[in-house]
């Protein structure tokens, strides 16, 4: 399972190719059971459809009945569209929840019990996926290598990520999944309503406008990670009305930069959001004089994220995590944007 530091410590290891024959599924719910208990049909006339990705091209011949999702975002997008996967990512390693089900996904399952798949960048459960007899495999925000993609494509048409691994926006997640399921019209409507949700949140918080922001993480006590403006974490804050700090490092080849502690005071922002690998790492960094001298920390604009589900929701923004997360995120951001009152 890809952990919180997966994007920082990502190791692209080719998995062994396992030839797997199809057998019966242990999922208790058809993949097209909708959130209101009715059947979601999609648009059969949309097929066959071909979807290109950074790791390969998938042609889906007919409307998928049995859907498998791995990585981030795919299961959220499918569930939001009323499609219950027969197999989906086990999220226990990302959120610490022993059920393996994300808190915003659970209500959409309505008692269904999809097979939970333990997928990591270097370890794809080919045999388990093949046993589910999928019509399509959705991995729109994942770390699949070319070799892994080809092996999965031998099981079923596989929809990969459009750009870089683990960096697919929630909008692209929704569009790709919608297209793969023959539900592009529904996906477009859902994207518009989600955009409105963000716009309404921005309108309710004028204190965000004009304030600069940065997003970081602490995975070791000897350095600090800063996410670049292209990262989805930072992009969401920009959508909410913040200005991305011009002091953030830039790179065309990555989503984050590692800074020595001596350079932390160069990150000049009104607000700093941060998550940590562990409580001891957080405590040691926060106690460091160099960390405390960061402008946002000195100004009272510091937002530490400690709840595992919140860390995941803000790191892997999706159409379903957004409503859940904003209810908890906005009050923290509002307090930080106002800074010290005395």
BELGI-V934718 format. One record per pair of residues at least 12 apart in sequence whose C-alpha atoms are under 6 Angstrom apart, sorted by the first residue. I is the first residue (numbers start at 1). J is the second residue. Records with the same first field share a line. If there is no record, write none. Layout:
I = J ; J
This chain:
1 = 93 ; 118 ; 119 ; 120
2 = 120
3 = 93 ; 94
13 = 122
15 = 122 ; 123
20 = 127 ; 130
22 = 130 ; 131 ; 133
23 = 131
25 = 132
27 = 86 ; 114 ; 115
28 = 113
29 = 112
31 = 65 ; 66 ; 67 ; 83 ; 84 ; 85 ; 86
32 = 83 ; 84
33 = 83 ; 84
34 = 82 ; 83
35 = 82 ; 108
42 = 182 ; 183
43 = 182
44 = 63
46 = 182
47 = 61 ; 62
48 = 60 ; 61 ; 62
53 = 160 ; 161 ; 162
54 = 162 ; 163
55 = 146
58 = 157 ; 158 ; 159
64 = 135
66 = 134 ; 135
67 = 85 ; 86 ; 134 ; 136
68 = 85 ; 86 ; 87 ; 88 ; 137
69 = 88 ; 137 ; 138 ; 139
70 = 88 ; 89 ; 139
71 = 139 ; 141 ; 142
72 = 141
73 = 318
74 = 138
76 = 320
77 = 174
86 = 114
87 = 114 ; 115 ; 116
88 = 116 ; 117
89 = 116 ; 117
90 = 116 ; 117 ; 118
95 = 308 ; 309
121 = 143
130 = 155
135 = 156
136 = 156 ; 157 ; 158
137 = 158
138 = 158 ; 159
139 = 159 ; 160
140 = 160 ; 161 ; 173
141 = 161 ; 166 ; 168
142 = 165 ; 166
143 = 165 ; 166
170 = 317 ; 318
202 = 240 ; 241
208 = 241 ; 242
209 = 241 ; 242
211 = 242 ; 243 ; 270
212 = 242 ; 243 ; 244 ; 245 ; 269 ; 270
213 = 244 ; 245 ; 269 ; 270 ; 271 ; 272
214 = 272
215 = 227 ; 272 ; 273 ; 274
216 = 274
217 = 274 ; 275 ; 276
218 = 276
219 = 276 ; 277
221 = 281 ; 285
223 = 259 ; 260 ; 261
224 = 258 ; 259
225 = 257 ; 258
226 = 256 ; 257
227 = 255 ; 256
228 = 255 ; 256
231 = 255
233 = 314 ; 315
245 = 269
247 = 267 ; 268
265 = 294
268 = 295
269 = 296
270 = 296 ; 301
271 = 296 ; 301 ; 302
272 = 296 ; 302
273 = 303 ; 304
274 = 304 ; 305
275 = 304 ; 305
299 = 339
300 = 339 ; 340
301 = 336 ; 337 ; 339
302 = 336
